[in-house]
Amino acid sequence: MTSAASITLKSAVTEASRQWSEQQQAIFTWFRNGRGSLVVRARAGTGKTTTILAAIDHAPEDKILLAAFNKRIADELKLKLKNPKAVAKTLHGVGYGLILRNWQLPKSNAVDEDRGFNLALQALGMDGTDGFQKKVANVVKRLSAMGKNVCPFATVDQLVAIANDYDVLPDDMEDLEERGFGVLVLAKAASAAMELAAKPNTKGAASIDFDDMIFVPLRNNWVRGVYGLVVIDEAQDMNYSQLLLAQRSCKRGGRVVVVGDDRQAIYGFRGADSGSLDRLKTELQAQEMGLTITYRCPRKVVAAAAVLVPDYRAAPTAPEGVIRTLTEDRMVADLQPLDFVLSRKNAPLVKHCLATLRAGKRARIEGRDIGRGIIALVEKMNARDLVSLEKKLADWEAKQVRRLEARMGAEKAASKVAEVADTRATITSLADGLTTVNELEQRINQLFSDAGTNQVVFSSVHKAKGLEAPRVFTIEESFNNRNQEEANIRYVALTRAQQELVYVTPKVVMA
C-alpha cells in the first residue's frame, strides 16, 4: 500500500507472478460461456477487482457495463479495463446521462445542491422565511432523499417506516409534533417532494441533485436495457435504487453479475442494501461462485477472521503472520508510522491519538466529515464554556435515548443509543485538558483529517473499509458481536492486516 490514507484497486497478485486459482478460472469460464446471472461472493483481499477485470476480457458481449461504487473507483477502473467493448461508470453517472438526454439539458449542467430543500419547502407550502420552516423543510428533505435511495416508489406509509427505521426525524421531534408536523405529515410532504423531484425545473436552472441522478430515471421509467452484460461491483454497499437501475440497464436476455461480500455489509444505517447478494441471487435465479482465498492476510489473521466467516481461506503462499496482544498503556510506545489503530467507536480513537501526539509521534484521525459533524453538535449546544457543554451534552444524550427507545423500542434502538453515548464520550475526550469551547473546535479540526503521510492513522472501522496496512491494532473493548452487522464490522477490522494484527486490551488493574 502506497499510503495509509489511500484506497487502491491493486491486487496483491502482481502481473508478473500471477497464477489464477481454480476459483478465478471458474469465473472466467462462466464469463466466457455462462448463461443467466451470477453472484460472486468475494471475501476481503481475494483479488476481486483483478479477477473481474480479467473476467470481462473473456465476455463475448458487444456492450458491457462495469458499475463502480463511486467516481474515484470508476476512474481507476477505466484505466485498467482492457476490453474495448466495456465501460466503467458509476450508476449515478448512468442516471445523470439519462436525465440530460430526456430533459435536454446541457452536459455542463451543474448539480443543484439546494434542490431537495427547495422542493421540500414547495411541498410544505412554505417560503422558508423563518427558522422553524427551515427546520421542517430540512427534515422533509432528508426523508425524501432516503426514500429516493431505498424505495423510489414509496407510499406515504412506507415513508413513515423509513423515517423511523433510519432515524431521519430530528432530536426535537416533540416540538414539531406540538406544532402539527408529526411523522405522517412529514411523510406526506416527503412524498410530494419526491413527486416534484421527478419533474424538470421549469425555471431553466440546474435541475437535479445527487440523489436525483438515480431516482429520476427510475421514477420516470426511462431506464432501458442497452448492455448485454452488467457487472455490479461492491453490491453490498449499494442502495436498492442503484441496484434496480443496474438491473434495468441490462437488456432482455442479457447477463447480470453481482459482485460483493455480504460479510462486509456495514453501511445499512445509511441505506445500503446489505442483503443484496442473497436477494438478487433469488430474484435473478443466479448461479453463485466464490472468491474465498485472500492474498492480503497472513495465515494467523485468516484463522482469526474465519471464526466469523468460515469459508475464508489463506493463499497457499501466505506467510504465517503475527497476532499478539498488547495492553493500552503499552500501545503508544509500540506504534510506528503507517500503523492503523481501529475502533468500533470514535471515543477511544481520540484518547489514544492524543496520547500518541503527546509522545511526539505524528498521528491523525481518519474522517474530516466526522470532525465537522462533531463541531456542528458542539455549536448546537450553544455552551458558554466546557462545564456548561458537558451538562448540555448529558441532557442531550438522555433525551436522545428516550426518543430512540420510544420510537424504535429498546432492542432495535440499542445500536443507535450506543452511537449517541459514543458521540458524547468522544466530545468529552476531545475536551480533556482544554479550557474553552474555541480550543475544543480547534483541536477537532487539527485531529480529524483525510490527508497526511508517514503518520499513525486512527480510524473507525467504517472509515477503514477498503484500506489495508502492514500492522493493524484493534481496540478490543470497542467491539461486540451482538448481531450480524457488528460481527461484520469485526471481520472488516481484522482483514485490514497484511502482516501483523495486534489486539489492544485494557490495562489490568491489580486489586
C-alpha positions, 0 to 999 in steps of 0.5 A: 500500500502506497499510503495509509490514507489511500484506497487502491484497486491493486491486487496483491497478485502482481502481473508478473507472478500471477497464477489464477486459482481454480476459483478465478478460472471458474469465473472466467469460464462462466464469463466466457460461456455462462448463461443467466446471472451470477453472484460472486461472493468475494471475501476481503483481499481475494483479488476481486477487482483483478479477477473481474477485470480479467473476467470481462476480457473473456465476455463475448458481449458487444456492450458491457457495463462495469458499475463502480461504487463511486467516481474515484473507483470508476476512474481507476477502473477505466484505466485498467479495463482492457476490453474495448467493448466495456465501460466503467461508470458509476450508476449515478453517472448512468442516471445523470446521462439519462436525465440530460438526454430526456430533459435536454439539458446541457452536459455542463449542467451543474448539480443543484445542491439546494434542490431537495430543500427547495422542493421540500419547502414547495411541498410544505407550502412554505417560503422558508422565511423563518427558522422553524420552516427551515427546520421542517423543510430540512427534515422533509428533505432528508426523508425524501432523499432516503426514500429516493435511495431505498424505495423510489416508489414509496407510499406515504406509509412506507415513508413513515417506516423509513423515517423511523427505521433510519432515524431521519426525524430530528432530536426535537421531534416533540416540538414539531409534533406540538406544532402539527408536523408529526411523522405522517405529515412529514411523510406526506410532504416527503412524498410530494417532494419526491413527486416534484423531484421527478419533474424538470425545473421549469425555471431553466436552472440546474435541475437535479441533485445527487440523489436525483441522478438515480431516482429520476430515471427510475421514477420516470421509467426511462431506464432501458436495457442497452448492455448485454452484460452488467457487472455490479461491483461492491453490491453490498454497499449499494442502495436498492435504487442503484441496484434496480437501475443496474438491473434495468440497464441490462437488456432482455436476455442479457447477463447480470453479475453481482459482485460483493461480500455480504460479510462486509455489509456495514453501511445499512444505517445509511441505506445500503442494501446489505442483503443484496447478494442473497436477494438478487441471487433469488430474484435473478435465479443466479448461479453463485461462485466464490472468491474465498482465498485472500492474498492480503492476510497472513495465515494467523489473521485468516484463522482469526477472521474465519471464526466469523466467516468460515469459508475464508481461506489463506493463499497457499503462499501466505506467510504465517503472520503475527497476532499478539496482544498488547495492553493500552498503556503499552500501545503508544510506545509500540506504534510506528508510522503507517500503523492503523489503530481501529475502533468500533467507536470514535471515543477511544480513537481520540484518547489514544491519538492524543496520547500518541501526539503527546509522545511526539509521534505524528498521528491523525484521525481518519474522517474530516466529515466526522470532525465537522459533524462533531463541531456542528453538535458542539455549536448546537449546544450553544455552551458558554464554556466546557462545564456548561457543554458537558451538562448540555451534552448529558441532557442531550444524550438522555433525551436522545435515548428516550426518543430512540427507545420510544420510537424504535423500542429498546432492542432495535434502538440499542445500536443507535443509543450506543452511537449517541453515548459514543458521540458524547464520550468522544466530545468529552475526550476531545475536551480533556485538558482544554479550557474553552469551547474555541480550543475544543473546535480547534483541536477537532479540526487539527485531529480529524483529517483525510490527508497526511503521510508517514503518520499513525492513522486512527480510524473507525472501522467504517472509515477503514473499509477498503484500506489495508496496512502492514500492522493493524491494532484493534481496540478490543473493548470497542467491539461486540458481536451482538448481531450480524452487522457488528460481527461484520464490522469485526471481520472488516477490522481484522482483514485490514492486516497484511502482516501483523494484527495486534489486539489492544486490551485494557490495562489490568488493574491489580486489586 
